[in-house]
């Protein structure tokens, strides 16, 4: 590990003089770690897609730079009844293909999102939605199956994108996944798979034309290559700067480092049960991690503080639950499990494995900050505790589509989760409520408590429920909570830009000096 730390910065510094430092005027190039799996804003659960989609699509509401919920395509909204939210819409707005934005577009968009026949990957958090009522051309009422306190937060997420009805009705899903049309500040131009996605400014955008005329997203999985590209002037913004390379950017005369505590937490997930393609419980997982004592042993075996210090250079914050301090439902009284090797071995013995166990740990490579190195450290620590761990790393799109979504990523797998609702519901429901696309965990008590919390409008009662859920989650070792990611971005000084806490990369907020 130490050798790598010395070599990679040197490599970056050597590469710098080889290319002229320049970038086209009016053009901004953003490098993410991976290419998106789709450009359909509703059919995903991943930030790289959201970062592109937020520039193409508008939503009824959005979060401003301070992360407050504010109207976007909606002029205003109100709670009209226990299960009814009313939205007044802006007039005179058109989609990129010329179709008008109105109440019918809202109805179509939200109904497409939750259509059970389409099985949209982004639909899970919207399950409480019942129907959309068109009151008049610019007024809609969204009805929910029961009281639902966080509907407004969901309307500010990318999965609730507004779509032109005619275009999305007439085209096939495969075509739409690669040829998006929205009403946002940028229009889609082309997608060269694994090379770049190009967007052009919507000069008729209702909030005014963007200052950036061409916006490009490039996938660069390798950390050193991404930083070298930034130094060379090939790109303007780079995400997921590894902590050990941050000083190079901070000290560069033409670059600056922008940081933000991420909404994202990183955790090691367990398979407690098997699920079929319809996400229904088949039965307990036929392996050691189905036993709570084995999962607890793994949680005690890992020294997360050491990983934060040595792999992330201190750029991470220890967590006790899959929530950050900004999430509704966070409990500051709940403390992280302390590293205890003796306790881990005792639990393994109690579970019937005095000689240890063998497991496979799957992890993406290039999606999160130093994810491969974190997974290597986890595997090493677990193996020392007698939990002999075989690590397998995977390219992101394959990992997501063919493993995570297909319930094939287990028995133990690394994942990050950053929900921009800042609410416990959109963490616990998609990741741990049985029957959901990402869940490989089943606990009947947990399911019941999650379902109950979803319908409670009183904030105090709701907070109490989530504090109970947090404790149950920890006691049952539903997963291994690792750390809250500190997001590090590198950017050229020609850019006027500041990192957001929700990880969104909005071209409309960019400007050139």
Protein Blocks (a to p, Z undefined) as FASTA:
>chain_A
ZZmmmmmmmmmmmmmmmpccdddehiacdddfbdcfbfcfklccbfklmmmmmmmpccfb
dcdfkopacdfkbmbdcdfbfkbccddddehiacfkopacdfklmmmmmmmmmmmklopa
klmmmmmpmbdcdfblmbccdddfbdcfklmmmmmpmklpccdfklmmmpcfklmmmmcc
dfbfbdcfbdcehkbccddddfkbfnbpafblbdcddddfblklmmmmmmnopambdghi
afklmmmmmmpmkbccdddddfbdcdddddfbdcdfkopafbdcdbfklpmklmmmmmmm
pcfklmmmmmnnopacddfbfcdfkbghiafkbccddddfklmmmmmmmnopanopaddd
dddehjaghklmmmmmmmmmmmmnopacddddddfklmmmmmmmnopmbmbdcdddddfk
lpaklmmmmmmmghiakbccdcfklmmmmmmmmmmmblklmmmmmmmmmmmmmmnomaac
fbdcdddddddfkbgcdddfklpacfklgccZZ
